[in-house]
Amino acid sequence: MGTALPAAMARSPLLRSLPLALAAGLAAGILAAPIGSAPATAASALLESVKQNPELAKNLCRQFKALNAEGKSATSKESIARVAQSQGLSPMDAEVLTTYVIGLHCPDVR
């Protein structure tokens, strides 16, 4: 069985305009969403997780201070990758989490 439309359906003005209508609807949906809403929501959830779990923040602060004692930055790519892996986060989310933890719980960490 082929994938072509039957001749009568292919001549239908409605079906011929369907791809355009779908594309327009998709574009309208994308454009209607607030710019940056998904990343802002993710960042907000990460901040909330730090607020709700101070033990996680304290543990991360200890790890960051240990890195600093070795002369390494808590915000280095290696440190961010370690946080991402240990917390099951993307590198970007791990960077946000690290920034929040340092800012809220261990501002002396570098």
N, C-alpha and C positions, 0 to 999 in steps of 0.2 A: 504494500500500500504506500503510495507516494505522500509527500508532505504538501503538495500543491492544493490550493483551494479549488473546489468545483467551480466551473466557469461562471455559473449564476452568482455564486457568493463573491467571486473576485470582482464582478462588475458592480457590486453593491457599494453605493457611495458611503454608507455607514462603515462598512468594513475597510474600505480604502482609506478613510480618514482615522481609523482606529489607532494606528501607530502614532500619528500626530497628536491625537487626543491623549493617549497614554503618556507621551513625552511631555506634553504641556501640563498634565496633572501631576506628574512626577516632579517637574521643575517647580510648580507652584507649591507643592508640599515641602520641598527642600528649601525654597526661598522663604516660606512662611515660618520656618523654625528660627528661633532667635539665634543669632550668630554666637557661637561659642557656648551654647547651652549644654552640650554633652560634656566637654572638658570641664566646665565650671561645676557641673553636677558631680563629676568624678572627683574633682579636687575637694569639693565640699564634703563628700563621703569620706575621703582620706583624712581630712581635718577632724571630722566627727569621730572617726575610729581612734585617732590619737587622744582626743578628749575623753572618750569613753574607756580607754584602755591605758591608764597611766603606767602600768607595769611594762607594757610593750615599749613605751617611750623611754622609761628608765633603762631597760635592757639595751635599747638602741644607743642611748647616751653612753652607757658603759663601753659598748663596742666602738663608738666614735672616739671616745677619750683614749682608748687603747690604741687606735690608729694614730691619733695625734701624738701619743707618747713615742710611737715608732717613727715619727716625722712624716706621716702620711695624712692627707686631707680626707675628711669624712665625706666630702662632696666629690671625690675623684671618681672617674669612670669605674674603677675597680670596686670601690666602696658601694657605689650605686648599684652595680651589677650584683654584688653580694646581697644587698637589701632586697633587690628585685627577686632574686632566687629564693631567699629565705622567707619572704612574705607572699610569694606567688603573684608578683606585680609586674607590669611592664616597666621598662627602664624609666619612662617618663613619669609614671605614677610613683616609682621608687624615689625618684628625684624630688617630687613634690612632698612625699612622706618625710624624707630626710630633712628637707627644708623646714617643714612644720615642726618636726621633733626638735631640731636644733633651735629654732626660734622660740618655741614654747617651753622647752625643758632643759636645754643645755646650751645657752647662748655663748658660753666660753669655748665651745668646740669650734674648730676651724677645719 
